[in-house]
Amino acid sequence: MNDDNNGNKESREKIAEVPNSKPSSLNNLDNLDALSQYIKSAKGTREGRAIPPLEKWHPEDIADMDLTIKANGEWWHEGGQMTRESLVSLFATILWKEENNGITEYFLKTPVQKIRIQVEDAPLLINDVGIVHEDDMSWLEFTTTTGDVVRLDDEHPIVLKAYNSNKSDSNESDSNESDFSESDFNNSDFSESDQANQVSTADDVADSQELASTEQVRPYMMVRNGLTALIGRNTFYHLTEIGALSEDNGKTILTLQSGGQSYSLSMPTD
């Protein structure tokens, strides 16, 4: 499998050669223009969209930036939406997640500095899914709005989790494809399994009678470095068309085939 998230070995080596000292012309990288220029200069002659080896970078300097990734996948900086897709995609390559004392924090990570940002829901958004054929094998391949490409497998499963939209800012677009209404996901009786009988994710969802009107169950997929992506509403509907629907004890089961394996989701009956 050729995954453009990883790139080739040569590309990774070139990124790893970035000097661990901050350029003298920059006092801080917690500025969009400065950060953008730094990433581009660090990229060097790297081709494609290889993700830098973030796990090898251990900067001690930490700063904060007024940047929020909305629950609908939009990036907002200092109260305004970032509309330059190339800039958003560039920053997405250095997204980093950490768990500190039970609190999840997100950063834009460089060799010299970690810049803390805010994420309302998932840091990535999947807006496309298709079937690809490789070596006599069919895969479900997902693409994010920022260019990540992943295939459904044991390392990149689909999970279902509750999301409280009260955490969302009023600037969030009402018409974005990431929005799920109660009728889409309002049943706690979800589970995920494959042929190896993976652990059900139903425990992650509260009882449906206790769900507030603002709480939803949304589908997510693991992408890279612990980062998850929300599967957009239209994309999830397309997924139901690709997969096979069946009935089991009054429940509708969506079965997906990818890489020779079966992955099942118990769908709401409403």
C-alpha positions in Angstrom: 0.0 0.0 0.0 1.3 3.4 -1.0 0.2 5.9 1.6 1.0 9.5 0.8 0.7 10.3 4.5 4.0 8.5 5.1 5.9 9.4 1.9 9.2 7.7 1.2 12.2 7.1 3.3 14.2 9.8 1.6 11.5 12.4 2.2 11.5 11.6 6.0 15.2 11.8 6.2 15.2 15.3 4.6 12.6 16.5 7.1 14.6 15.0 9.9 17.5 17.2 8.9 15.7 20.4 10.0 17.9 22.2 12.4 16.8 22.2 16.1 17.5 25.9 16.6 15.0 28.6 15.9 15.9 31.0 13.0 17.3 34.2 14.4 14.8 36.2 12.3 11.9 34.7 14.2 11.2 35.5 17.8 8.1 33.3 17.9 6.4 30.9 15.6 3.0 31.6 17.2 2.1 33.7 14.2 0.5 32.4 11.0 2.9 34.0 8.5 6.0 33.1 10.5 4.8 29.6 11.1 3.9 29.1 7.5 7.3 30.4 6.3 9.1 28.2 8.8 7.3 25.0 7.7 7.9 25.8 4.0 11.6 26.4 4.6 11.9 23.2 6.7 10.1 21.2 3.9 13.1 21.8 1.6 13.0 19.6 -1.5 10.6 17.1 0.0 8.1 16.0 -2.6 4.4 15.1 -2.2 2.6 15.4 1.2 4.8 13.3 3.5 4.0 13.9 7.1 7.1 15.1 9.1 8.5 12.7 11.7 6.8 14.6 14.6 7.4 11.8 17.0 11.2 12.5 16.7 10.8 16.2 17.6 11.0 17.2 21.2 10.8 21.0 21.5 10.8 22.5 25.0 9.3 25.8 24.0 5.5 25.9 24.2 3.3 28.8 23.1 -0.4 29.4 22.6 -2.2 30.6 19.4 -5.7 31.8 19.1 -6.6 29.1 16.6 -9.6 26.7 16.8 -10.6 23.8 14.7 -14.3 23.9 14.7 -16.6 20.8 15.1 -17.5 21.2 11.4 -13.8 21.0 10.3 -13.3 24.8 9.8 -10.2 26.4 11.0 -10.6 29.8 12.7 -7.8 32.2 13.7 -8.4 35.2 15.9 -12.1 35.2 15.3 -12.0 34.8 11.5 -12.2 31.7 9.3 -9.1 30.6 7.5 -10.1 30.3 3.9 -6.7 29.5 2.4 -7.0 25.7 1.9 -3.3 25.4 1.1 -2.4 27.0 4.4 -4.8 24.8 6.4 -3.5 21.7 4.7 0.1 22.8 5.4 -0.6 23.3 9.1 -2.5 20.0 9.3 0.7 18.1 8.5 2.2 19.2 11.9 -0.9 18.5 14.0 0.0 16.8 17.2 -2.0 15.3 20.1 -1.0 14.8 23.7 -2.7 13.5 26.8 -1.7 15.5 29.9 -3.2 14.5 33.3 -6.3 13.2 31.6 -6.7 16.3 29.4 -6.3 16.0 25.7 -4.3 18.9 24.1 -3.6 19.6 20.5 -0.5 21.4 19.1 1.1 22.5 15.9 4.5 20.9 16.4 7.8 22.0 14.9 11.4 20.9 15.9 11.7 24.1 17.9 8.3 24.9 19.3 4.9 23.4 20.2 2.0 25.8 19.6 -1.1 24.9 21.6 -4.4 25.2 19.7 -8.1 24.4 20.4 -10.1 21.6 18.9 -13.8 21.4 19.4 -14.3 17.9 18.2 -12.0 15.9 15.9 -9.0 17.7 14.4 -9.6 16.2 10.9 -12.7 15.8 8.7 -13.3 13.0 6.2 -15.3 14.2 3.1 -14.8 11.4 0.6 -14.7 7.6 0.5 -14.2 5.2 -2.4 -13.2 1.7 -3.4 -9.7 1.1 -4.6 -8.3 -2.1 -6.0 -4.7 -3.2 -5.3 -3.1 -6.7 -5.7 -6.5 -8.4 -6.2 -7.8 -6.8 -3.0 -10.5 -4.1 -2.6 -10.1 -1.4 0.1 -12.3 1.3 1.4 -10.2 4.4 1.1 -11.1 7.6 2.9 -9.8 11.2 2.2 -9.8 14.1 4.6 -10.3 17.8 3.7 -6.6 18.4 4.4 -5.3 15.6 2.2 -4.8 12.6 4.4 -5.7 9.2 2.8 -6.3 6.2 4.9 -7.9 2.8 4.4 -10.3 0.9 6.6 -8.3 -1.8 8.5 -7.5 -2.9 12.0 -5.2 0.1 12.6 -7.7 2.6 11.2 -11.1 1.4 12.5 -14.4 3.3 12.5 -15.7 4.1 16.0 -18.9 5.8 17.3 -18.8 8.3 20.1 -21.1 10.8 21.7 -20.5 14.5 20.9 -22.0 17.4 22.8 -22.6 20.3 20.4 -22.8 22.7 23.3 -19.0 22.7 23.1 -19.4 24.2 19.6 -19.1 27.9 18.9 -21.9 29.9 17.4 -19.7 30.6 14.4 -20.1 27.0 13.3 -21.8 26.6 10.0 -25.3 25.0 10.2 -25.1 23.6 6.7 -21.7 21.8 6.9 -21.7 18.1 6.0 -20.3 17.3 9.4 -23.5 18.1 11.2 -25.5 15.1 12.3 -29.1 15.5 13.4 -30.7 13.5 16.2 -32.5 11.4 13.6 -29.1 10.4 12.1 -27.5 9.2 15.4 -29.8 9.2 18.4 -29.6 5.6 19.5 -27.1 4.4 22.0 -27.3 0.8 20.6 -24.2 1.1 18.4 -21.4 -1.3 18.3 -18.4 -2.0 16.1 -16.8 -5.4 15.4 -14.7 -7.2 12.8 -14.0 -10.9 12.2 -11.8 -10.9 15.2 -14.7 -9.7 17.4 -13.3 -6.3 18.3 -14.6 -4.7 21.5 -17.9 -2.9 21.1 -17.9 0.9 21.2 -21.4 1.0 22.6 -20.0 1.7 26.1 -18.8 5.1 24.7 -22.4 6.2 24.1 -24.8 7.1 26.9 -28.2 5.6 27.1 -30.4 7.2 24.5 -33.0 8.3 27.1 -30.4 10.3 28.9 -29.1 12.1 25.8 -29.6 15.8 25.8 -31.0 17.3 22.6 -27.6 18.8 21.9 -25.7 15.4 22.2 -25.1 13.4 19.2 -23.4 10.1 18.3 -20.9 10.6 15.5 -18.7 8.3 13.4 -14.9 8.7 13.7 -11.9 7.1 12.1 -8.3 6.9 13.3 -5.9 8.6 10.9 -2.4 9.1 12.2 -0.4 9.9 15.3 -3.5 9.4 17.5 -5.5 11.9 15.5 -9.0 11.0 14.6 -11.2 12.3 11.8 -15.0 12.9 11.9 -16.7 11.1 9.0 -18.9 13.8 7.3 -22.6 13.2 7.0 -22.7 12.9 3.2 -19.7 10.6 3.3 -21.3 8.4 5.9 -24.5 8.2 3.7 -22.3 7.1 0.8 -20.7 4.5 3.1 -24.2 3.0 3.7 -24.6 2.7 -0.1 -21.3 1.0 -0.5 -21.8 -1.5 2.3 -24.4 -4.2 2.8 -27.4 -3.7 5.0 -29.0 -6.6 6.9 -31.4 -7.1 9.8 -30.5 -8.9 13.0 -32.8 -9.1 16.0 -34.6 -5.9 14.9 -31.4 -4.0 14.3 -30.0 -2.8 11.0 -26.4 -3.9 10.5 -24.1 -2.1 8.1 -21.3 -4.4 6.9 -18.3 -3.0 5.2 -15.6 -5.0 3.3 -12.0 -3.7 3.2 -8.8 -5.5 2.7 -10.4 -8.9 2.9 -11.9 -8.2 6.3 -15.5 -7.4 7.4 -16.3 -4.5 9.7 -19.9 -4.1 11.1 -21.8 -1.2 12.5 -25.2 -1.6 14.3 -27.3 1.2 12.8 -30.1 3.1 14.6 -33.6 1.8 14.0 -35.2 5.3 14.0 
